């Protein structure tokens, strides 16, 4: 049976939903796939992306757990640094700068096989600095040392994957409706500013929470 601190879980789900829904490399890819090839074919990209996210989350979680137990003081310093980093990313997004900001140019059509789509999603997730930064910075506050670590991390990672899939679906399904918006620079800048503000809020919460 999976062990969880339900008080922490009530904050974990909305926090990671905000993280997942924020425009980044993977969500921008899902959006562009929804526009160019449709949601059904984009599922192959999502499968590869989720596998990549699972690997990143597991690797980060194992390292974070060991780090927490051995160096609690250093972990506190790392938490403040992580919060500042997330806030900095949010500021970049607010000004439509950086690799996480949604691009203002219209995406072009693609013609890829199923395996190419899956590989593209996998590579995007593995190479995504947002994923590594978020998992290393945000997982520790939701880990309860009084509970079994293995089952706890397993449950949290499964929840992360579910939230990630829901957000990928939202972006892909919204792709067609956002086609006109993506052609307007002011509209894209508004999306980036909203997402950047959410990112800044998460960074502040992490540092001060």
DAWOSUL-V157468 format. One line per field, one symbol per residue. phi: phi as a letter, one per 30 degrees, with the letter a starting at -180 (. if undefined). A space follows every 50 residues. Layout:
phi = ???
This chain:
phi = .dcbddddddcdddddddddddeaeddddddddddcbjdddddddddddd dddddddddddddddddedcbddddddddddddddddddddedechbidd dddddddcdbbbdeddddddddddddcddedddddddcdedcccddcedd dddedddddedddddeddddddddeddceddddcedddddeddddddddd dddddddcd
